[in-house]
Amino acid sequence: MNTVPERSLPFDVSFLEEVAASCPTPFHIYDEAAIRDHARRFQGAFSWVPGGFCNYYAVKALPNPAILAILRDEGMGFDCSSGTELTLMERLGIRGEDIIFTSNNTPAEEFRQARDLGAIINLDDLSHVDFLAREAGMPELICLRYNPGSLKEGNAIIGTPREAKYGFTREQLFEGYRRARDLGARRFGLHTMVASNELNPDYFVETARILFELVVELKAGLGIDIEFVNLGGGIGIPYRPEQKAVDYQILSRGIETAYQEIIVSAGLDPVRVVTENGRVVTGPYGWLVTRVRHKKETYKRYLGVDATMADLMRPGMYGAYHHITVPGKALPEKSLLEGTPEQGPEKTGSAPVNVWDVTGSLCENNDKFALDRELPEVEVGDLLVIHDTGAHGHAMGFNYNGKPRCAEVLLRSDRSVRLIRRAETVDDVLQTILWDAVP
Ligand SMILES: *Cc1c(COP(=O)(O)O)cnc(C)c1O
């Protein structure tokens, strides 16, 4: 039984070696054609939505302006959560209702920045209704974030809604809209985000139902017309080879049925449906390319590569699985391992197998990209390709142990290659030190 079916790549080893000749490893490489193709399929699946469906890309997933420009070109909006992300919008010339500002524990100056940009502001807390009005002025359009509490189970990454710090309770939501209207708001949106990396489409359909029902109740209780519901992000991606991507036709049809049964049946005006997915939009179309630097055999077998957890934190932080390919080399026909990656492999007999912990060079034992992973025959100097790094990859980078963050490269639709962020240098890492203050 081969536990790890191979996954395809949009490039081969000689192509990568050519890129590496001018941009040394490690680097993340993103596939423009695949990002565009997915964006069309995803947004196209919701063509039934009155007023037009829009995904507001969660900028935090991959905040590189070259990628954001591609997504803008494909008709996406942007979900920002910080002042820096709003500044990125300013620099890209993106303004107005193409931006949703969804933040929490928000400082006044970020509300002011969002107001100046004309962004849709999505409030996380009842006290922020008055705070926003006082500090930045109540906008005409305001969105509130609902936390459904025990109505909803939640999932592993985001936790159960009752434990989550985000959003308004149901009672607070009614109070919040009433108060926002008193303070001058005239247009209203409703938001929730209760899942992360979820592959079951039913989960999102159920979320849509909860929000649609609230829209009806808000109309009945307060006479408020909600003009859009924002289902949040959280659509998962198949990190593991045996997993399957969410079927957008099933997802879209499920949400459409709920819309018909709840919004249309209640005779309400059309309500737009929007989302703010990040991971599913770019995650599968990015790869971290790294070179094997060193092999080590002690109580376990280690492949040391030139990337570290500073370039991709998910395995170390969440124990997340990221598939690894050795381009140009195939896995053995018959795996010497038993069990699935979840169960953890077990060696069968004493035959030497190509099973490795793939490690970076941080002084942290969780600086590992894979544990007990079966790989083809690998030599020092080989390239490894770590899959699904197009979201929460480079973006989560850090400089611990003085590691400069790596470069980002775009594989253009015409197959040319463009450096879209250079690697940091040691000087970059040291640049905030105030040498004059050193005694
Ligand atoms: C992180 C986040 C998203 C995007 O989540 P994905 O899992 O990348 O789709 C959307 N909205 C909010 C409020 C978030 O915090």
The ligand as an ORCA input file, in Angstrom:
! r2SCAN-3c Opt
* xyz 0 1
  C      -8.499     34.521      8.820
  C      -9.809     35.134      8.499
  C     -10.395     34.916      7.251
  C      -9.805     34.010      6.229
  O      -9.736     32.702      6.664
  P      -9.269     31.557      5.650
  O      -9.201     30.356      6.508
  O      -7.945     31.986      5.125
  O     -10.300     31.480      4.587
  C     -11.563     35.555      6.978
  N     -12.153     36.376      7.878
  C     -11.627     36.599      9.081
  C     -12.327     37.498     10.014
  C     -10.428     35.985      9.432
  O      -9.902     36.211     10.640
*
